[in-house]
Amino acid sequence: MKKKLIIDADIGVDDAQAVMSFCDRWLGQGTEKAAFMQKITSLSMKKAKSADYQKEVTEGQGFNSCDTYAMAAAIDDTFIIESEEVAVSVELEGTYTRGMMVLDYMGLLKKKHKAIIMKKVDLEKFKKMLVKSLE
């Protein structure tokens, strides 16, 4: 069975503002691909800049696109600097969370299969991948 790659929810926290400021240049390349990407991300970008969204964010302002990190990893995972393997589950009936992924660091779930959790990336390599994708 192939291991699953999961993006740590905090992966973009330190880099979210840098990625947000980079997005305007990335989406403004003047290509058809860039125009398409700008169109399909416009709602997410608008939401990321909204006051309501900023109330929900706990670690600084910015745009954190987990899907983009996942796609980049599928294409070339060498931009991943730090990752770890751990069993995971989705909590469906919890007291403190519902529908959230739980990492089983203590091995209580006794799961045989583990996921790879992406924890840190090379932001410059990630940006180069993004620019190249819209050329």
C-alpha positions in Angstrom: 0.0 0.0 0.0 1.4 3.4 -1.0 1.8 5.9 1.9 -0.4 8.9 2.1 1.1 12.4 2.2 -0.7 14.7 4.6 0.0 18.4 4.9 0.6 19.7 8.5 -2.0 22.4 9.2 0.9 24.6 10.4 3.1 24.1 7.4 2.4 27.5 5.9 2.1 29.5 9.1 5.6 31.0 9.1 5.4 31.3 5.3 1.8 32.4 4.7 2.5 36.1 4.4 5.4 35.5 2.0 3.3 33.3 -0.1 0.4 35.8 -0.1 2.7 38.6 -1.3 4.2 36.3 -3.9 0.7 35.4 -5.3 0.1 38.7 -7.0 3.3 38.3 -9.1 2.7 34.6 -9.6 -0.9 35.1 -10.9 0.1 38.2 -12.9 2.4 36.4 -15.4 0.1 37.2 -18.3 -0.4 33.7 -19.5 -3.6 31.8 -20.1 -2.7 29.4 -17.3 -2.1 32.3 -14.9 -5.4 33.9 -15.8 -7.2 30.6 -15.2 -5.4 30.1 -11.9 -6.3 33.7 -10.8 -10.0 33.0 -11.7 -10.2 29.8 -9.7 -8.4 31.1 -6.7 -10.0 34.5 -6.5 -12.7 33.5 -4.0 -10.1 31.8 -1.7 -7.7 34.8 -1.9 -10.6 37.2 -1.2 -11.6 35.1 1.8 -8.0 34.9 3.1 -7.9 38.7 3.1 -11.3 39.2 4.8 -11.7 40.4 8.4 -13.9 37.3 9.2 -11.1 34.9 8.1 -8.5 36.8 10.0 -10.6 36.3 13.2 -10.3 32.5 12.6 -6.6 32.5 12.0 -4.4 31.7 15.0 -0.9 32.1 13.6 -0.7 35.3 11.5 -2.2 36.6 8.4 -1.7 35.1 4.9 -2.9 32.6 2.4 -2.2 28.9 3.1 -3.1 26.7 0.2 -2.7 23.1 1.4 -3.9 21.8 -2.0 -1.0 23.6 -3.7 1.5 22.0 -1.3 0.0 18.6 -1.9 0.1 19.0 -5.7 3.7 20.2 -5.6 4.7 17.2 -3.5 3.0 14.9 -5.9 5.1 16.4 -8.8 8.4 16.8 -7.0 8.7 15.9 -3.3 12.3 17.1 -3.0 11.1 20.5 -1.8 10.0 18.8 1.5 12.6 19.6 4.1 11.0 17.9 7.1 8.3 15.2 7.3 7.4 12.4 9.7 5.4 9.1 9.5 2.6 8.7 11.9 -0.7 6.8 12.2 -3.8 9.0 11.7 -7.5 8.9 12.1 -10.4 11.2 11.6 -12.3 12.0 14.9 -16.0 11.6 14.2 -17.5 11.5 17.7 -15.1 13.5 19.8 -15.8 15.8 22.7 -13.3 18.4 21.6 -13.3 18.0 17.9 -15.3 16.5 15.1 -14.2 15.8 11.5 -10.6 16.7 12.3 -7.6 14.5 11.7 -5.9 13.1 14.8 -2.3 12.1 14.9 -1.6 9.0 16.9 1.9 9.7 18.3 1.4 7.3 21.2 0.4 4.4 19.0 -2.9 3.9 20.8 -4.8 3.1 17.6 -2.4 0.2 16.7 -2.5 1.1 13.0 -0.3 -0.8 10.6 -0.3 1.9 7.9 1.1 5.4 8.5 0.8 8.7 6.7 3.6 11.0 5.9 3.1 14.4 7.5 4.7 17.3 5.6 6.1 19.7 8.2 8.5 22.0 6.5 9.3 23.0 2.9 11.9 24.9 0.9 9.8 27.9 0.2 12.0 29.2 -2.6 11.9 25.9 -4.5 8.1 25.8 -3.9 7.8 29.3 -5.5 9.9 28.3 -8.5 7.6 25.3 -9.0 4.5 27.6 -8.9 6.0 30.1 -11.4 7.0 27.3 -13.8 3.5 25.8 -13.6 1.9 28.9 -15.1 4.4 29.7 -17.8 
